[in-house]
Amino acid sequence: MDFVHHLHEYLGTYGYLAIFVVVGLESAGVPMPGETILVAAAILAGQGKLHLWGVIGAAAAGAILGDNCGYWVGREFGFPIAYRYGRYVNLDERRLKLGQYLFLKQGGKIVFFGRFVAILRTFAAFLAGVNHFHWERFFFFNAAGGIVWASIFGAGGYMLGRAFEVYAKPVGIAALVIAVIAFFLGARFVRYHEEQLEEEAERAFPGPLVPPKPPRRNRMN
């Protein structure tokens, strides 16, 4: 409750700038509650305290800019930093292998869909740089993913906020219950597939982790 209270105070003080900064830092590789602040801000928009399009725009802009910063750091400094210091930000060898595996198998798709997976949302851009993914293709998939992610979670939070406005009515209670159930089912689904992918990556890259080789030719996957 204290966290939620402080988060609402932060949003009340800094508004759209808070969304932009937190989402941008998370996208650049700093563990931050980007998705949480997006949903919280969208709930406030549903209650008439913020504008929905401002919330979505700030989150999308923060995601795109932050991801490009993370991509640049990954491309320029890359593997040595990730391998030596990654464990301090929950990016251990298992997850580095997951990044290599995903870029080997899927390429641009992981840049887009990584926005919707908790761990990859923080590190997908950095891993794209580490794995020397073509920047123009990265920018395309990254921008598309950031806009779609901000729109979906922004709209979801907005509808949840509207449900709070009519909480005393049966339809409001039903909407709230459905939203909570959908959230927990979605989180469980994502977590299951994250573990499954990590196991596949370990089978693809058994033994000690080695630096990825820059590809001679990038293809849009």
N, CA, C and O of each residue as an XYZ file, in Angstrom:
884
protein
N       0.821     -1.200      0.000
C       0.000      0.000      0.000
C       0.859      1.257      0.000
O       0.536      2.226     -0.688
N       1.966      1.254      0.774
C       2.852      2.411      0.800
C       3.432      2.671     -0.576
O       3.542      3.820     -1.005
N       3.811      1.578     -1.284
C       4.383      1.739     -2.622
C       3.374      2.383     -3.561
O       3.710      3.300     -4.310
N       2.121      1.893     -3.516
C       1.072      2.443     -4.373
C       0.818      3.899     -4.036
O       0.638      4.730     -4.926
N       0.804      4.206     -2.738
C       0.571      5.585     -2.303
C       1.669      6.513     -2.822
O       1.382      7.580     -3.364
N       2.921      6.102     -2.654
C       4.044      6.928     -3.117
C       4.047      7.047     -4.639
O       4.392      8.093     -5.188
N       3.664      5.976     -5.308
C       3.610      6.008     -6.763
C       2.572      7.024     -7.238
O       2.830      7.774     -8.181
N       1.423      7.057     -6.608
C       0.384      8.015     -6.978
C       0.832      9.447     -6.658
O       0.532     10.378     -7.405
N       1.552      9.614     -5.542
C       2.078     10.940     -5.218
C       3.090     11.393     -6.272
O       3.085     12.549     -6.696
N       3.951     10.472     -6.686
C       4.958     10.760     -7.702
C       4.301     11.168     -9.014
O       4.722     12.127     -9.662
N       3.257     10.424     -9.398
C       2.529     10.755    -10.619
C       1.789     12.079    -10.463
O       1.712     12.862    -11.411
N       1.254     12.330     -9.296
C       0.547     13.575     -9.076
C       1.473     14.780     -9.150
O       1.053     15.864     -9.554
N       2.737     14.595     -8.760
C       3.699     15.699     -8.768
C       4.330     15.911    -10.140
O       4.434     17.045    -10.609
N       4.750     14.827    -10.780
C       5.517     14.946    -12.019
C       4.735     14.537    -13.269
O       5.172     14.812    -14.387
N       3.600     13.893    -13.093
C       2.732     13.581    -14.224
C       3.392     12.775    -15.323
O       4.000     11.735    -15.070
N       3.266     13.266    -16.551
C       3.742     12.532    -17.722
C       5.266     12.384    -17.723
O       5.800     11.412    -18.255
N       5.959     13.354    -17.124
C       7.423     13.258    -17.039
C       7.832     12.031    -16.233
O       8.803     11.359    -16.579
N       7.094     11.731    -15.154
C       7.396     10.555    -14.340
C       7.257      9.282    -15.165
O       8.092      8.383    -15.064
N       6.216      9.200    -15.973
C       6.014      8.025    -16.829
C       7.170      7.892    -17.809
O       7.747      6.815    -17.963
N       7.501      8.986    -18.464
C       8.581      8.988    -19.462
C       9.908      8.546    -18.852
O      10.610      7.716    -19.429
N      10.254      9.094    -17.692
C      11.551      8.808    -17.066
C      11.625      7.359    -16.585
O      12.608      6.671    -16.856
N      10.594      6.887    -15.872
C      10.631      5.540    -15.319
C      10.640      4.495    -16.430
O      11.439      3.560    -16.393
N       9.759      4.646    -17.420
C       9.732      3.698    -18.540
C      11.038      3.761    -19.324
O      11.557      2.729    -19.747
N      11.575      4.973    -19.523
C      12.833      5.121    -20.253
C      13.992      4.451    -19.551
O      14.808      3.789    -20.191
N      14.075      4.616    -18.225
C      15.158      3.985    -17.468
C      15.039      2.469    -17.510
O      16.037      1.769    -17.683
N      13.816      1.956    -17.352
C      13.624      0.511    -17.419
C      14.051     -0.021    -18.783
O      14.714     -1.055    -18.871
N      13.673      0.683    -19.841
C      13.995      0.245    -21.198
C      15.490      0.312    -21.476
O      16.013     -0.457    -22.283
N      16.182      1.240    -20.800
C      17.628      1.379    -20.987
C      18.413      0.329    -20.211
O      19.629      0.223    -20.375
N      17.728     -0.457    -19.358
C      18.397     -1.531    -18.638
C      18.447     -1.361    -17.137
O      19.043     -2.185    -16.443
N      17.825     -0.293    -16.611
C      17.788     -0.076    -15.164
C      16.496     -0.692    -14.626
O      15.411     -0.304    -15.060
N      16.584     -1.643    -13.691
C      15.356     -2.265    -13.168
C      14.443     -1.233    -12.506
O      14.737     -0.740    -11.417
N      13.354     -0.918    -13.161
C      12.378      0.058    -12.683
C      10.971     -0.470    -12.961
O      10.797     -1.312    -13.843
N       9.964      0.008    -12.227
C       8.587     -0.477    -12.423
C       7.884      0.227    -13.587
O       6.881      0.912    -13.386
N       8.406      0.058    -14.790
C       7.851      0.760    -15.938
C       6.409      0.401    -16.231
O       5.572      1.282    -16.428
N       6.119     -0.887    -16.259
C       4.759     -1.317    -16.551
C       3.812     -0.919    -15.424
O       2.657     -0.572    -15.669
N       4.300     -0.972    -14.200
C       3.477     -0.594    -13.055
C       3.083      0.867    -13.113
O       1.926      1.209    -12.870
N       4.041      1.739    -13.435
C       3.718      3.167    -13.472
C       2.815      3.486    -14.658
O       1.989      4.394    -14.579
N       2.965      2.749    -15.756
C       2.075      2.945    -16.904
C       0.635      2.603    -16.532
O      -0.282      3.380    -16.799
N       0.442      1.445    -15.919
C      -0.908      1.021    -15.541
C      -1.484      1.956    -14.483
O      -2.657      2.322    -14.549
N      -0.661      2.343    -13.505
C      -1.143      3.248    -12.455
C      -1.575      4.590    -13.040
O      -2.604      5.146    -12.656
N      -0.773      5.103    -13.977
C      -1.121      6.377    -14.610
C      -2.381      6.245    -15.454
O      -3.202      7.162    -15.496
N      -2.535      5.116    -16.122
C      -3.725      4.899    -16.944
C      -4.971      4.781    -16.068
O      -6.049      5.232    -16.456
N      -4.827      4.171    -14.882
C      -5.952      4.108    -13.935
C      -6.358      5.517    -13.519
O      -7.548      5.824    -13.436
N      -5.369      6.375    -13.255
C      -5.664      7.756    -12.904
C      -6.334      8.480    -14.067
O      -7.195      9.336    -13.862
N      -5.933      8.132    -15.291
C      -6.590      8.719    -16.463
C      -8.049      8.293    -16.521
O      -8.919      9.090    -16.875
N      -8.320      7.039    -16.175
C      -9.690      6.562    -16.135
C     -10.525      7.282    -15.095
O     -11.749      7.353    -15.211
N      -9.859      7.821    -14.069
C     -10.543      8.575    -13.023
C     -10.570     10.067    -13.316
O     -11.035     10.864    -12.502
N     -10.063     10.437    -14.495
C     -10.111     11.832    -14.909
C      -8.974     12.687    -14.400
O      -9.045     13.910    -14.521
N      -7.906     12.095    -13.825
C      -6.810     12.866    -13.249
C      -5.663     13.088    -14.225
O      -4.836     13.977    -14.023
N      -5.610     12.285    -15.281
C      -4.635     12.456    -16.356
C      -5.359     12.201    -17.673
O      -6.500     11.738    -17.684
N      -4.685     12.508    -18.784
C      -5.252     12.247    -20.099
C      -4.659     10.948    -20.655
O      -3.443     10.759    -20.641
N      -5.524     10.059    -21.143
C      -5.074      8.749    -21.609
C      -4.023      8.865    -22.700
O      -3.006      8.174    -22.651
N      -4.251      9.726    -23.684
C      -3.297      9.817    -24.792
C      -1.951     10.374    -24.337
O      -0.909     10.036    -24.899
N      -1.979     11.225    -23.322
C      -0.726     11.715    -22.757
C       0.043     10.607    -22.064
O       1.266     10.526    -22.172
N      -0.685      9.749    -21.346
C      -0.064      8.607    -20.668
C       0.560      7.660    -21.686
O       1.715      7.260    -21.545
N      -0.216      7.302    -22.718
C       0.290      6.385    -23.752
C       1.478      7.001    -24.489
O       2.472      6.318    -24.736
N       1.384      8.278    -24.839
C       2.472      8.946    -25.556
C       3.751      9.013    -24.744
O       4.836      8.772    -25.274
N       3.635      9.343    -23.448
C       4.821      9.426    -22.592
C       5.471      8.062    -22.429
O       6.696      7.948    -22.462
N       4.656      7.024    -22.255
C       5.200      5.668    -22.093
C       5.859      5.182    -23.372
O       6.943      4.601    -23.322
N       5.230      5.407    -24.516
C       5.803      4.973    -25.796
C       7.104      5.699    -26.084
O       8.078      5.086    -26.519
N       7.124      7.018    -25.843
C       8.344      7.798    -26.088
C       9.471      7.347    -25.165
O      10.613      7.212    -25.602
N       9.157      7.116    -23.897
C      10.175      6.638    -22.965
C      10.706      5.271    -23.360
O      11.904      5.008    -23.256
N       9.808      4.397    -23.816
C      10.221      3.055    -24.231
C      11.161      3.122    -25.429
O      12.186      2.441    -25.449
N      10.826      3.929    -26.418
C      11.632      4.010    -27.641
C      13.000      4.626    -27.358
O      14.027      4.089    -27.774
N      13.009      5.754    -26.648
C      14.284      6.417    -26.357
C      15.153      5.557    -25.449
O      16.348      5.396    -25.697
N      14.555      5.004    -24.398
C      15.320      4.171    -23.475
C      15.899      2.945    -24.146
O      17.050      2.582    -23.900
N      15.109      2.303    -24.994
C      15.592      1.122    -25.710
C      16.755      1.461    -26.625
O      17.693      0.673    -26.743
N      16.715      2.610    -27.269
C      17.814      2.987    -28.150
C      19.090      3.279    -27.361
O      20.193      3.013    -27.838
N      18.938      3.822    -26.163
C      20.110      4.009    -25.296
C      20.686      2.655    -24.882
O      21.899      2.450    -24.911
N      19.801      1.738    -24.498
C      20.250      0.399    -24.128
C      20.917     -0.319    -25.281
O      21.913     -1.017    -25.090
N      20.373     -0.152    -26.483
C      20.953     -0.766    -27.678
C      22.366     -0.229    -27.921
O      23.282     -0.997    -28.213
N      22.537      1.084    -27.800
C      23.852      1.685    -28.052
C      24.885      1.175    -27.047
O      26.006      0.833    -27.424
N      24.501      1.124    -25.761
C      25.431      0.619    -24.742
C      25.798     -0.828    -25.047
O      26.966     -1.207    -24.955
N      24.811     -1.631    -25.409
C      25.074     -3.032    -25.714
C      25.982     -3.203    -26.913
O      26.874     -4.052    -26.902
N      25.766     -2.405    -27.950
C      26.568     -2.537    -29.169
C      28.002     -2.062    -28.967
O      28.942     -2.665    -29.484
N      28.166     -0.963    -28.204
C      29.494     -0.380    -28.042
C      30.337     -1.101    -26.983
O      31.547     -1.251    -27.147
N      29.707     -1.536    -25.921
C      30.465     -2.109    -24.805
C      30.132     -3.580    -24.563
O      30.972     -4.359    -24.111
N      28.905     -3.935    -24.871
C      28.454     -5.286    -25.045
C      28.766     -6.357    -24.037
O      28.558     -6.208    -22.833
N      29.268     -7.436    -24.573
C      29.369     -8.687    -23.842
C      30.186     -8.604    -22.556
O      29.738     -9.135    -21.539
N      31.361     -7.966    -22.543
C      32.141     -7.941    -21.282
C      31.373     -7.340    -20.110
O      31.453     -7.848    -18.992
N      30.624     -6.256    -20.360
C      29.850     -5.636    -19.281
C      28.750     -6.577    -18.803
O      28.556     -6.776    -17.604
N      28.026     -7.156    -19.780
C      26.914     -8.041    -19.424
C      27.409     -9.255    -18.643
O      26.789     -9.661    -17.660
N      28.516     -9.828    -19.078
C      29.015    -11.046    -18.448
C      29.566    -10.772    -17.045
O      29.395    -11.585    -16.136
N      30.227     -9.624    -16.877
C      30.875     -9.341    -15.598
C      29.923     -8.755    -14.565
O      29.984     -9.101    -13.385
N      29.030     -7.851    -15.022
C      28.198     -7.123    -14.065
C      26.706     -7.457    -14.159
O      25.914     -6.972    -13.351
N      26.322     -8.273    -15.130
C      24.909     -8.551    -15.325
C      24.220     -9.141    -14.117
O      23.039     -8.880    -13.886
N      24.945     -9.938    -13.338
C      24.315    -10.599    -12.190
C      23.804     -9.595    -11.162
O      22.906     -9.910    -10.380
N      24.373     -8.377    -11.158
C      23.934     -7.381    -10.188
C      22.565     -6.803    -10.524
O      21.914     -6.213     -9.661
N      22.120     -6.966    -11.770
C      20.802     -6.479    -12.187
C      19.935     -7.644    -12.667
O      19.050     -7.476    -13.506
N      20.210     -8.823    -12.118
C      19.403    -10.014    -12.400
C      19.553    -10.495    -13.845
O      18.665    -11.166    -14.371
N      20.666    -10.157    -14.482
C      20.945    -10.626    -15.847
C      22.095    -11.619    -15.753
O      23.235    -11.299    -16.089
N      21.784    -12.824    -15.293
C      22.810    -13.830    -15.084
C      23.120    -14.567    -16.390
O      22.567    -14.251    -17.443
N      24.019    -15.558    -16.300
C      24.442    -16.279    -17.498
C      23.277    -16.979    -18.191
O      23.237    -17.063    -19.418
N      22.337    -17.475    -17.405
C      21.179    -18.160    -17.980
C      20.368    -17.216    -18.856
O      19.904    -17.609    -19.927
N      20.194    -15.988    -18.418
C      19.405    -15.030    -19.187
C      20.209    -14.450    -20.351
O      19.629    -14.066    -21.366
N      21.527    -14.380    -20.220
C      22.347    -13.984    -21.358
C      22.256    -15.034    -22.467
O      22.188    -14.697    -23.650
N      22.255    -16.286    -22.077
C      22.071    -17.347    -23.063
C      20.691    -17.258    -23.705
O      20.535    -17.504    -24.901
N      19.700    -16.905    -22.905
C      18.354    -16.734    -23.446
C      18.347    -15.647    -24.510
O      17.695    -15.792    -25.544
N      19.073    -14.554    -24.260
C      19.158    -13.486    -25.251
C      19.811    -13.954    -26.540
O      19.306    -13.677    -27.628
N      20.923    -14.658    -26.431
C      21.603    -15.178    -27.617
C      20.688    -16.119    -28.395
O      20.616    -16.065    -29.623
N      20.001    -16.969    -27.668
C      19.133    -17.957    -28.309
C      17.985    -17.275    -29.055
O      17.668    -17.642    -30.187
N      17.373    -16.294    -28.424
C      16.241    -15.609    -29.043
C      16.652    -14.853    -30.293
O      15.944    -14.885    -31.300
N      17.788    -14.176    -30.238
C      18.218    -13.430    -31.423
C      18.676    -14.360    -32.533
O      18.546    -14.035    -33.713
N      19.209    -15.514    -32.162
C      19.590    -16.498    -33.168
C      18.363    -17.071    -33.860
O      18.370    -17.261    -35.076
N      17.310    -17.348    -33.098
C      16.144    -18.024    -33.638
C      15.095    -17.070    -34.212
O      14.425    -17.405    -35.188
N      14.948    -15.885    -33.616
C      13.824    -15.027    -33.971
C      14.206    -13.657    -34.521
O      13.439    -13.080    -35.292
N      15.360    -13.120    -34.151
C      15.762    -11.823    -34.665
C      14.843    -10.706    -34.216
O      14.652    -10.474    -33.022
N      14.272    -10.011    -35.210
C      13.460     -8.836    -34.911
C      12.216     -9.098    -34.098
O      11.725     -8.204    -33.408
N      11.698    -10.310    -34.167
C      10.463    -10.589    -33.430
C      10.639    -10.396    -31.928
O       9.724     -9.932    -31.248
N      11.822    -10.753    -31.406
C      12.006    -10.650    -29.973
C      12.096     -9.196    -29.537
O      11.760     -8.870    -28.398
N      12.546     -8.316    -30.429
C      12.574     -6.893    -30.100
C      11.149     -6.387    -29.888
O      10.888     -5.590    -28.987
N      10.232     -6.863    -30.733
C       8.843     -6.447    -30.607
C       8.177     -7.094    -29.395
O       7.643     -6.392    -28.536
N       8.204     -8.414    -29.319
C       7.483     -9.119    -28.267
C       8.194     -9.066    -26.918
O       7.573     -9.291    -25.879
N       9.508     -8.767    -26.930
C      10.225     -8.631    -25.673
C       9.673     -7.514    -24.803
O       9.829     -7.540    -23.582
N       9.032     -6.537    -25.422
C       8.407     -5.449    -24.685
C       7.323     -5.959    -23.732
O       6.997     -5.284    -22.755
N       6.764     -7.135    -24.002
C       5.658     -7.650    -23.211
C       6.105     -8.690    -22.178
O       5.271     -9.217    -21.443
N       7.407     -8.994    -22.110
C       7.937     -9.986    -21.167
C       8.771     -9.257    -20.122
O       9.642     -8.458    -20.464
N       8.502     -9.534    -18.847
C       9.064     -8.751    -17.752
C      10.582     -8.578    -17.844
O      11.072     -7.449    -17.865
N      11.326     -9.675    -17.897
C      12.787     -9.583    -17.918
C      13.281     -8.982    -19.224
O      14.156     -8.116    -19.223
N      12.725     -9.436    -20.326
C      13.201     -8.960    -21.628
C      12.863     -7.497    -21.874
O      13.549     -6.832    -22.650
N      11.821     -6.982    -21.229
C      11.495     -5.573    -21.398
C      12.652     -4.696    -20.920
O      12.897     -3.622    -21.469
N      13.351     -5.162    -19.901
C      14.481     -4.399    -19.374
C      15.749     -4.605    -20.185
O      16.549     -3.679    -20.319
N      15.951     -5.808    -20.733
C      17.246     -6.135    -21.319
C      17.233     -6.441    -22.814
O      18.299     -6.659    -23.390
N      16.068     -6.466    -23.465
C      16.010     -6.847    -24.882
C      16.822     -5.895    -25.750
O      17.546     -6.341    -26.640
N      16.713     -4.593    -25.506
C      17.439     -3.623    -26.325
C      18.944     -3.769    -26.142
O      19.702     -3.743    -27.111
N      19.367     -3.923    -24.896
C      20.788     -4.120    -24.618
C      21.297     -5.380    -25.310
O      22.375     -5.374    -25.906
N      20.527     -6.453    -25.230
C      20.922     -7.707    -25.864
C      20.919     -7.585    -27.389
O      21.725     -8.227    -28.062
N      20.017     -6.766    -27.935
C      20.024     -6.532    -29.377
C      21.342     -5.883    -29.794
O      21.911     -6.231    -30.829
N      21.825     -4.936    -28.981
C      23.116     -4.317    -29.265
C      24.266     -5.282    -29.090
O      25.172     -5.329    -29.922
N      24.238     -6.059    -28.009
C      25.278     -7.062    -27.761
C      25.381     -8.030    -28.925
O      26.480     -8.408    -29.331
N      24.222     -8.435    -29.470
C      24.195     -9.396    -30.564
C      24.273     -8.747    -31.947
O      24.066     -9.409    -32.964
N      24.577     -7.438    -31.974
C      24.816     -6.704    -33.223
C      23.637     -6.797    -34.194
O      23.813     -6.993    -35.397
N      22.442     -6.654    -33.643
C      21.263     -6.633    -34.495
C      21.234     -5.312    -35.268
O      21.535     -4.261    -34.703
N      20.877     -5.357    -36.544
C      20.897     -4.182    -37.413
C      20.036     -3.065    -36.817
O      18.878     -3.296    -36.469
N      20.609     -1.828    -36.693
C      19.923     -0.761    -35.978
C      18.608     -0.352    -36.632
O      17.620     -0.142    -35.928
N      18.565     -0.232    -37.966
C      17.333      0.199    -38.625
C      16.197     -0.785    -38.370
O      15.059     -0.380    -38.134
N      16.504     -2.055    -38.417
C      15.492     -3.068    -38.131
C      15.121     -3.054    -36.651
O      13.957     -3.213    -36.283
N      16.134     -2.861    -35.814
C      15.870     -2.743    -34.385
C      14.922     -1.584    -34.115
O      13.966     -1.731    -33.354
N      15.176     -0.433    -34.730
C      14.351      0.741    -34.482
C      12.909      0.497    -34.907
O      11.978      0.894    -34.208
N      12.723     -0.155    -36.050
C      11.370     -0.433    -36.533
C      10.598     -1.314    -35.555
O       9.497     -0.969    -35.127
N      11.192     -2.460    -35.209
C      10.508     -3.395    -34.309
C      10.350     -2.804    -32.912
O       9.339     -3.026    -32.247
N      11.344     -2.058    -32.479
C      11.301     -1.450    -31.152
C      10.203     -0.400    -31.048
O       9.443     -0.385    -30.079
N      10.120      0.479    -32.045
C       9.092      1.514    -32.022
C       7.698      0.904    -32.078
O       6.795      1.335    -31.361
N       7.526     -0.104    -32.936
C       6.224     -0.771    -33.036
C       5.845     -1.419    -31.711
O       4.710     -1.285    -31.253
N       6.800     -2.126    -31.093
C       6.530     -2.784    -29.823
C       6.202     -1.795    -28.716
O       5.281     -2.022    -27.931
N       6.958     -0.689    -28.649
C       6.718      0.312    -27.620
C       5.348      0.952    -27.734
O       4.672      1.161    -26.727
N       4.935      1.264    -28.958
C       3.632      1.897    -29.170
C       2.492      0.933    -28.852
O       1.523      1.308    -28.192
N       2.610     -0.312    -29.324
C       1.552     -1.297    -29.060
C       1.468     -1.612    -27.567
O       0.371     -1.692    -27.015
N       2.609     -1.789    -26.914
C       2.642     -2.077    -25.473
C       2.002     -0.948    -24.682
O       1.162     -1.194    -23.816
N       2.392      0.285    -24.970
C       1.836      1.421    -24.243
C       0.332      1.540    -24.475
O      -0.418      1.883    -23.561
N      -0.099      1.259    -25.690
C      -1.527      1.360    -26.013
C      -2.344      0.291    -25.294
O      -3.400      0.583    -24.733
N      -1.850     -0.957    -25.311
C      -2.600     -2.045    -24.686
C      -2.695     -1.870    -23.178
O      -3.786     -1.934    -22.611
N      -1.553     -1.646    -22.524
C      -1.578     -1.522    -21.069
C      -2.188     -0.199    -20.628
O      -2.801     -0.114    -19.564
N      -2.017      0.842    -21.459
C      -2.663      2.109    -21.148
C      -4.172      1.994    -21.217
O      -4.874      2.466    -20.324
N      -4.677      1.369    -22.273
C      -6.126      1.180    -22.418
C      -6.665      0.279    -21.314
O      -7.748      0.527    -20.784
N      -5.912     -0.771    -20.963
C      -6.345     -1.676    -19.907
C      -6.444     -0.969    -18.570
O      -7.430     -1.121    -17.850
N      -5.421     -0.194    -18.238
C      -5.452      0.562    -16.989
C      -6.550      1.602    -16.972
O      -7.171      1.844    -15.937
N      -6.788      2.217    -18.118
C      -7.849      3.223    -18.222
C      -9.212      2.602    -17.928
O     -10.011      3.158    -17.174
N      -9.464      1.442    -18.531
C     -10.750      0.766    -18.285
C     -10.876      0.330    -16.836
O     -11.967      0.353    -16.266
N      -9.743     -0.073    -16.234
C      -9.768     -0.434    -14.819
C     -10.098      0.781    -13.964
O     -10.843      0.681    -12.989
N      -9.537      1.933    -14.337
C      -9.846      3.175    -13.622
C     -11.302      3.551    -13.748
O     -11.913      4.019    -12.787
N     -11.861      3.352    -14.922
C     -13.284      3.624    -15.117
C     -14.131      2.680    -14.264
O     -15.186      3.067    -13.759
N     -13.659      1.434    -14.107
C     -14.377      0.481    -13.260
C     -14.397      0.957    -11.814
O     -15.401      0.799    -11.120
N     -13.280      1.547    -11.353
C     -13.244      2.089     -9.999
C     -14.266      3.209     -9.807
O     -14.841      3.367     -8.730
N     -14.478      3.977    -10.870
C     -15.407      5.094    -10.792
C     -16.832      4.622    -10.522
O     -17.628      5.334     -9.910
N     -17.145      3.407    -10.987
C     -18.494      2.875    -10.781
C     -18.422      1.627     -9.897
O     -19.206      0.692    -10.060
N     -17.486      1.629     -8.976
C     -17.199      0.453     -8.166
C     -18.427     -0.061     -7.424
O     -18.570     -1.270     -7.239
N     -19.313      0.829     -6.998
C     -20.469      0.396     -6.213
C     -21.506     -0.317     -7.066
O     -22.381     -1.001     -6.534
N     -21.420     -0.168     -8.364
C     -22.384     -0.803     -9.246
C     -21.918     -2.219     -9.593
O     -20.714     -2.459     -9.685
N     -22.828     -3.143     -9.783
C     -22.444     -4.527    -10.111
C     -21.543     -4.631    -11.327
O     -20.616     -5.441    -11.334
N     -21.794     -3.826    -12.365
C     -20.968     -3.917    -13.564
C     -19.541     -3.492    -13.266
O     -18.596     -4.031    -13.842
N     -19.380     -2.528    -12.369
C     -18.039     -2.086    -11.997
C     -17.286     -3.151    -11.236
O     -16.101     -3.373    -11.483
N     -17.960     -3.815    -10.311
C     -17.342     -4.894     -9.553
C     -16.953     -6.047    -10.475
O     -15.867     -6.612    -10.344
N     -17.835     -6.391    -11.400
C     -17.544     -7.470    -12.345
C     -16.338     -7.138    -13.202
O     -15.483     -7.994    -13.428
N     -16.259     -5.893    -13.687
C     -15.124     -5.485    -14.515
C     -13.822     -5.551    -13.732
O     -12.791     -5.957    -14.267
N     -13.867     -5.153    -12.471
C     -12.676     -5.199    -11.626
C     -12.209     -6.630    -11.407
O     -11.017     -6.920    -11.511
N     -13.137     -7.518    -11.105
C     -12.799     -8.930    -10.886
C     -12.201     -9.547    -12.138
O     -11.201    -10.261    -12.060
N     -12.804     -9.278    -13.297
C     -12.301     -9.821    -14.569
C     -10.894     -9.299    -14.856
O     -10.028    -10.053    -15.301
N     -10.670     -8.021    -14.603
C      -9.357     -7.428    -14.853
C      -8.285     -8.066    -13.972
O      -7.186     -8.354    -14.447
N      -8.594     -8.289    -12.689
C      -7.629     -8.892    -11.768
C      -7.324    -10.333    -12.176
O      -6.163    -10.741    -12.179
N      -8.351    -11.100    -12.517
C      -8.146    -12.492    -12.945
C      -7.304    -12.552    -14.211
O      -6.388    -13.368    -14.315
N      -7.619    -11.676    -15.183
C      -6.872    -11.654    -16.444
C      -5.406    -11.307    -16.200
O      -4.517    -11.860    -16.846
N      -5.157    -10.388    -15.266
C      -3.774    -10.002    -14.966
C      -2.977    -11.188    -14.424
O      -1.864    -11.443    -14.883
N      -3.527    -11.908    -13.464
C      -2.801    -13.033    -12.858
C      -2.634    -14.191    -13.840
O      -1.596    -14.854    -13.837
N      -3.630    -14.441    -14.672
C      -3.502    -15.491    -15.681
C      -2.432    -15.121    -16.705
O      -1.638    -15.966    -17.120
N      -2.420    -13.851    -17.107
C      -1.411    -13.404    -18.072
C      -0.005    -13.488    -17.494
O       0.925    -13.912    -18.181
N       0.156    -13.085    -16.231
C       1.467    -13.151    -15.591
C       1.961    -14.590    -15.491
O       3.141    -14.862    -15.708
N       1.065    -15.500    -15.165
C       1.440    -16.916    -15.053
C       1.832    -17.483    -16.419
O       2.786    -18.253    -16.526
N       1.098    -17.101    -17.449
C       1.398    -17.571    -18.807
C       2.787    -17.097    -19.253
O       3.574    -17.871    -19.798
N       3.068    -15.826    -19.014
C       4.365    -15.264    -19.411
C       5.499    -15.951    -18.651
O       6.524    -16.288    -19.244
N       5.325    -16.157    -17.357
C       6.374    -16.773    -16.545
C       6.657    -18.195    -16.995
O       7.813    -18.615    -17.037
N       5.618    -18.934    -17.331
C       5.800    -20.317    -17.781
C       6.634    -20.356    -19.049
O       7.564    -21.157    -19.152
N       6.322    -19.513    -20.005
C       7.044    -19.542    -21.272
C       8.468    -18.978    -21.127
O       9.370    -19.371    -21.866
N       8.659    -18.074    -20.188
C      10.007    -17.562    -19.938
C      10.919    -18.685    -19.460
O      12.048    -18.812    -19.936
N      10.438    -19.504    -18.520
C      11.227    -20.631    -18.022
C      11.480    -21.657    -19.122
O      12.566    -22.231    -19.209
N      10.479    -21.883    -19.953
C      10.614    -22.842    -21.050
C      11.682    -22.390    -22.042
O      12.483    -23.199    -22.509
N      11.693    -21.101    -22.360
C      12.686    -20.567    -23.281
C      14.088    -20.629    -22.687
O      15.051    -20.898    -23.406
N      14.215    -20.385    -21.389
C      15.522    -20.473    -20.752
C      16.080    -21.895    -20.836
O      17.281    -22.085    -21.026
N      15.212    -22.880    -20.695
C      15.647    -24.274    -20.813
C      16.087    -24.594    -22.238
O      17.069    -25.309    -22.434
N      15.374    -24.074    -23.234
C      15.754    -24.287    -24.630
C      17.100    -23.612    -24.922
O      17.930    -24.169    -25.640
N      17.310    -22.435    -24.375
C      18.573    -21.729    -24.585
C      19.744    -22.497    -23.991
O      20.826    -22.543    -24.577
N      19.527    -23.097    -22.829
C      20.589    -23.878    -22.194
C      20.950    -25.093    -23.040
O      22.121    -25.461    -23.127
N      19.968    -25.710    -23.653
C      20.239    -26.851    -24.533
C      20.960    -26.409    -25.804
O      21.797    -27.141    -26.331
N      20.637    -25.212    -26.299
C      21.266    -24.713    -27.528
C      22.702    -24.267    -27.284
O      23.553    -24.402    -28.163
N      22.979    -23.726    -26.074
C      24.324    -23.242    -25.739
C      24.801    -23.901    -24.454
O      24.903    -23.228    -23.428
N      25.096    -25.200    -24.480
C      25.556    -25.883    -23.262
C      26.963    -25.439    -22.885
O      27.755    -25.035    -23.736
N      27.246    -25.522    -21.618
C      28.589    -25.187    -21.166
C      28.747    -23.699    -20.912
O      27.759    -22.967    -20.867
N      30.011    -23.236    -20.742
C      30.282    -21.821    -20.442
C      29.785    -20.908    -21.560
O      29.797    -21.279    -22.734
N      29.351    -19.721    -21.179
C      28.857    -18.740    -22.137
C      30.024    -18.132    -22.909
O      31.067    -17.835    -22.327
N      29.850    -17.944    -24.220
C      30.878    -17.325    -25.061
C      30.267    -16.122    -25.763
O      29.055    -16.082    -25.976
N      31.107    -15.119    -26.134
C      30.571    -13.930    -26.796
C      29.915    -14.284    -28.131
O      30.416    -15.142    -28.858
N      28.797    -13.627    -28.455
C      28.174    -13.853    -29.762
C      29.011    -13.235    -30.866
O      29.640    -12.196    -30.660
N      29.027    -13.857    -32.026
C      29.767    -13.316    -33.163
C      28.874    -12.377    -33.955
O      27.715    -12.704    -34.211
N      29.404    -11.180    -34.362
C      28.599    -10.279    -35.180
C      28.185    -10.964    -36.473
O      29.030    -11.525    -37.171
N      26.896    -10.927    -36.804
C      26.433    -11.584    -38.038
C      26.943    -10.874    -39.269
O      27.051     -9.648    -39.279
N      27.260    -11.632    -40.315
C      27.694    -11.027    -41.572
C      26.544    -10.373    -42.313
O      26.727     -9.417    -43.067
N      25.361    -10.908    -42.083
C      24.191    -10.373    -42.773
C      22.992    -10.504    -41.871
O      22.726    -11.576    -41.328
N      22.250     -9.392    -41.705
C      21.054     -9.399    -40.897
C      19.831     -9.588    -41.795
O      19.739     -9.020    -42.883
N      18.911    -10.392    -41.310
C      17.657    -10.584    -42.018
C      16.509    -10.183    -41.118
O      16.565    -10.372    -39.903
N      15.452     -9.621    -41.724
C      14.281     -9.249    -40.938
C      13.449    -10.502    -40.700
O      12.839    -11.058    -41.613
N      13.450    -10.928    -39.423
C      12.749    -12.149    -39.049
C      11.357    -11.822    -38.539
O      10.606    -12.725    -38.172
